[in-house]
């Protein structure tokens, strides 16, 4: 089996809509979303290598030094699947973007280090 890193993405605009939503509606969607996410996790438990979780603020280290930056990454998980397509299909209709304000899930294969 191959391993895949899936990153949950969301733009600031998407999250801003969530924050301005009526509190009762937001709580209702949070409950529905967390149940759906837990159900998704149970369905794919045997394929989950690293449960991952939410991501916080970002720092960038480069030849220019260390700076605070923003990106659209909001969480991650590592899964196993036979193919890239199979891995991607696990995230069809995921609650991250069907219930919560996330935009998408990006799935990429974790490749071996060359020469190892």
N, C-alpha and C positions, 0 to 999 in steps of 0.2 A: 504494500500500500504506500501511496505517496502522501506526504504531508502538505497541507495548505494553510497559509495565514490568511484569515479573513479579517478585514478592518471595516468597522462601521464608520460611516461618514455622515456629516451633517453640517450644513452651512449655518452661520450665525443668524441669517434671516429665518430659517426654519425653526430654530430654537426660540427666536424672539416671538414668533406666532404662538408657540406653546406657552411662553410666559404670560402673554396677554390674554390667553383663553380664560373663560369663566372658570373660577376655581372649582366649582362643583363638577363641571364637564371635564376639567383636567384630571381631577381625582378619579372620576369614573373611568376615563381612558387609561390612567396609570394602573388601576386595578386590572382592567381587561388586558392591558399590554403586558403586565408582569405575569399574569396567568398564561397568556399565549407564549411568552418567552420561556417560561418554565416548562410548558408542554413541548415547545420546540426542543429545549435542552434534553428532556427525557426521551423524545423520539430519536435524537441523534447522540445519545450518551455513549454508545459503543464506538462512534466515530470521533469523539472528542478526545484530543491529546492534551490540550491545555485549555482550561475553561476561560481564561482571560478575564476581561472585565472592562470597566470604564477607564478612559485615559484622562489625565489631568493636563495642566499647563505644560507648554513645550519650551525647551531651550535648544538652541542650535549651536553646535561647536564646529568651527571651521578655522581656516587659516586667518580669518578676520577676528577670531576670538569667540567668546560666548555671548549670545544675544537671546533675548526673549522673542519668540515668534508665535504666530497663530497659524493653525492649519485646520483642515476639516475632519481630522481623525478624532473619533469619539470613543472607540472601544476596539477590542480585538478578541479573537479566539483562534486556536490551532486545531484543525480537524484532519482526519485521514479519509482518503477516498481513492478509488482505483484510477480516476482520471480527473482532469481539470473540469470537464463538463459535469461529471457526477458531483464534484465538490460544489460547483456553482448552483446546481439544481437544489441542493440542500437549503439554499437561502431564498428560493422563490417564495414570494409572499411573506417574507419574514416580518415579525412585528416591529422591528426597528424602523421600518419605513411604511408599514401598513397601518400601524396604530400610533406609534411614537413619531416625533417630528424628524426622525432621521431621513437622509436622502437616499442612501444606497448602502450596499455591502460590496466591497471589492475583495476578490479572492485571487490569491497568487500562490503558485507552487513554491515550496521551500526547497530549493535546489541544493545538491551536495556541494561542498567546498571543492573546487578543482584541485586535483592532485592528492586528495585525501582518501 
